């Protein structure tokens, strides 16, 4: 994404930075992961959890709009996948973040369509499963006291850092595999020796810390106010109805999402360029290379309805807020539709039990 001639994306791989074959490989990898995670959610969730899953997807969408400056003049952002994984489970996080990434790519041109499978592999699979697995192990290994907070922070920190490492590897192998007759890169031009430190340093020093802190604060709040929501603390009610504390938590959750939408233009204040997110028009200036890789200059292009979270005729801040509101609305609709499928499944089970 380019706003006021400043690139402000991180983690999202645009189209034409990976070859179509690379994108296809990751899509094939993700298809069974999507299927298994969605099946798990639809068979284990109830209305209460589906409502919070929708809120989690909206939170992930919003938190990725908050770009923060990093050392070296780059920018980065948190993802929120660790938070959803710890609160609901990693399968829920995969579904939520995948939906958020799809909306970003289709409607706002944030991340690519050909690279959608790779982006989901990094942010919707590696990040939440690593974060949740490490969180679970550390809870058992650490002494009582701050173990929950420490486990949450370290899990989130390592989860997003490994996701960034995967991005760096996927980008860095492109010039090794795909070059034209003149020896110039067709897609991303830098090898892993450049892409790995360039991606990891901003995350280790900023984005991973933010992901960890956000995860700790929100998980701690939920643990104190509605502990039955946290994955592994208690099972959902058998009848699919929300408990009193969980019902009471819904209002502050949606108020919080509304406040995030209102203050989302803060993400426009970060200046600098995130590594590996240059458009064709500023590629030479940003990289110092004498050429623009052929596919970045002439490859696939998707005309998003609201590119760069903006709307023609509106100031940048207004377009950002409108985009945030649209994101919340779409997430709410999507997960209410999924909740209707959960209800049907529950009703079907109830009918079979009665008949038996």
N, C-alpha and C positions, 0 to 999 in steps of 0.2 A: 504494500500500500504506500502511496506517495501523497503526502499532504504538505502543501506549500513547498514543493520541491524537496521535501525531506522524507527519506524512507524510514518508516516507523514500524516495521514488522520484525518478528522473531519467531522461530520455530516453524511457521507456515512456509512450506516449500511451494513456490509459484509454478505454474505450468511452464514447460520448456527448460526447466533447470534439471530435470531428470528425463531420461529417454522414455518414450512410450512403453518400451519393453520392461524397463525398471518399474514404471508405474503399474504395469499389468501384473508383475510378480507380486508386488505388495498387495494389490487388490485381491489376487488369488489367495494369498496368505490370510487376508482379513475376512474373506467370505465365511469360512467355517467359524472364525472367532466371533463375528457378528451374529451368526446363526445360533451358536451355543450360548452366548451371553444374553441375547434376546429371549431365547427359550427359557433360560434360568430366571430372568426377570419376570416373564409372563406366568411362570409356574410358582414362583415364590412370593411375588409382591401382592399387596392388597391396595385398596384405595389410598390409604394413608401414605404408604411408601411411594406409590406412583405420583402423588401430589408433591412429595419432597423430591422425587427424581426430576420432575419438571422444573422445580425451583433450582435444583442443582445444575441442570442443563442451562437454565437462564443465567445462573451465577457464573458458570464457566464461560458462556458467551460474553458476559459483561466484563469479567476480570481480564479477558484477553484484549479488551479495548483500552486498558490502562497501561500504556507504555511508560517505562521508566528509564531515565538516562543511566548508562553504564560506563565504566572506565574505558577510555580509548575513543570516546565520542559515539559509541553505539547505543542502541536501545534494546530493551527486552521486556517480556511480560510474563506473569504467572499464567497458569492454565486452570487450576481448580480441580484437576482430576484426582489428586491425592485426597482432597477433602471429601469428595463424593465417595471414593473407595473406602475410606475409613468410616464414614457415617453409614453408608448403605451396603457397601461391598464392591469389589472391583468390577464384577459383571455389570452392575448398575452404572458405574463410571464409564465403562466402555460404550454403553448405549447412549448415555447423556452427552459425552464429549463428541461422539461420532455425529450425533444429530446437530450439535452446535457447529461443528466444523463444516457439515454439509450446508447449513444455512449460510455460514460465512462465505463459502465458496460460490454458491449459486446466486445469492442475492446481493452480496457486497463485494465480490471479487477478491476476497481475502483468503489466499491459498488457492491452489489449482484444482481443476477437475481431474486432469490426468494424474496428478500427484495426490489425489484425495486418499487413496489406499495407503500411501506412504505416510501422509500426515496423520491418519488414524492409527497406523501401526505405532508411530512415535508417541503421540499425545493421548490416544484413547486406549492403547493396549500396554505398551512398555511402561509408561508413566504410572498409571494406577495399579497395575499388578505388582510392579517392583515396590512401589510405595506401601501397598497393603501388606505384601509379604514381609518386608523388612520391619514394618510397624508391628506385625503379629509376633515376629521372632524377638524383637527388642522388648516387647511387653513381658515376655516370659523370662528374658535374661536379666533385665534390670531390676534393681531393688525397688521397693515401694517408695511412695513419695511423688517425685516428679516423673516417674517412668512413663506415664501416659503422654505427658507433654513432650518429653525427650524423644520417645518413640515416634510420635506424630511428626515432629520437626525433622528428625533424621530420615524417616521414610519419605516425606514429601521432598526434602532436599535432594536425596539420592535419586528418587524417581524422576524428577524433571531434569536432573543433570544427565542421567543415562539416556533420557529421551533426546536431549540436545546432542549427546554423543552419537546417537543413531543418525540424527539429521546430518551431522558432520561427515559420517562415513558414507551415507547415501550420496551426498553431494561430491565428496572427495574422490569416489571411484569413477565418476563420469568421465573425466579427461583421460583416464587410463583405458577406458573401454570404447569411447566414441570420439573419433577424430575424422576430419575430412582429408582429402588427398594432400593438402598442403601441411598437414600436421596440426591444424588448429582445432581446438575443442568445439564440438557441436553443441554441447549443453553447458553445464557448469564447468568453468575453466581451471579451477584450482585443485591440486591434489590434497590427499588427507593430511599431509604434513603442514598444510596451511589451514585447511578447513577445520580440523579438530581443535587447535588452540583458539582459533578465531571464534568458534562457537562456544567452547567450554568456558573461556575466561569470563565473558559477561554473565554467564549463568552461575558459575561458581561464586562470583563476587556480588551478584545482585539478584537476578531472577529466581534462583534456587532459594535464596534467603527469604524472599518475599513469599514464594510458594509455601515454604515451611512455616513462616509466621502466620500467614492467613489461615493455614490448616490448623495450627495449634489454637488460635483464638476462637475460631468458629466451632471446632470440635469440643473445646472446653465449655463454651456457652451451651451447646446442645446437650453435652453430658450432664450439665448441672440442671438444665430446665426440662429436658425430655430424654432421659437416658435410654428409654426403650427404643429410640430411633437408631441408636448407634449399632452398627453391625456387630453381632456376636454378644451383645449385652442381653437382649431379650428377643424372643420370637414375636412376629406380628400376631395380632389378635386373630383367632381362628375364623371369626365371622367377617373379617375384612374391615371392621369398623375401627376408626381412630380412637385412641384413648384420650382422656380429658386433657392431660398435659400436652400431648402432641397436637390436639386441636387448638389449644391455647397458643402454641408456638407458631402456628401458621400465619397469624396476623403479623407478628414482628418480622417473620421471614419475608413476606411480600412487601412490607413497608421498607425493609432493608434493600430489597431489589429495586424498589422505586427510587430510593435515595441514590443508589449506585448509578441508575440511569440518569438522574438529574446531574450528578457530578462527573459523569463520564467524559465531558470535554477536557477534564484534567489530563487525559491521555494525549491530548493535542499539544500539551506544553513541552513534552519531551522532545529535544532536538538531537540530531545525530542520525547516523545510518546504521541499520541492523545488518549484520554480515549476511551476504548471500541473498539479498532481497532487492536487487537493483533492477529497474526496468530498462528496456533497450535504449530509451532516450538518454539515460544518464549513466549507462554502463561504463563507457570509456573513462568518464570523469571520476567515477567512484572507484574503479579498479586500477586505472593507470595503464591498462592494456591498450594495444594499438588496434584491436579489432573487437567486434561484438560477435560472439558465437552465433553461427548461422540460425540455429533453432530459436535462440532467444530473440533474435532480430526478426525472424520471419515465421515463427512457429505458430502453434494453436493459440487462438485468442477467444475469450469469452466476454461478451458484453453484459456485465452485471447491471441490474436495475438501479442499484444505489452504490455505484463504485466508490471505494474508499470511505464508506459510511457518510456519504454526502448526498445532498439533493440540490439540483440546479435551482438557483434563485434564493437559496437559504444560506445564511452564514455557516461557517464550518461547525461552530458549537451547536447550532440548532439542528443541523443534519446529524451530528453525533448523537444528540439526545433522541431525536426521532428514530434513528437506527437502533438505539438501545431499547426503546419502547417496542418497536417492531419485533426485535429479537425475543423479548419477554413474552409478547403476545403469541408468537409462533410456537415457542416452547410450550406454553400453556395449552395451546390447541393440540399439538402433537401428542403430548403425554396424557391429555384427557381422552383422546381417541384410543391410545394404548390402554388406558385404565378401563375403558369399556370392554376391551377384550379380556382383561383380567376378571372383570365382573361376570362376563359370560362363562369364563372357565370355572369360576367359583360356583356359579349357579348350576352349571352342568354337573360338577362334582356333588353338589348338594342333592340334586335330583337323583343321581345314581345311588347315593347313600340311602336316601329315603326309600327308593325302590327295593334296594337290598334288604 
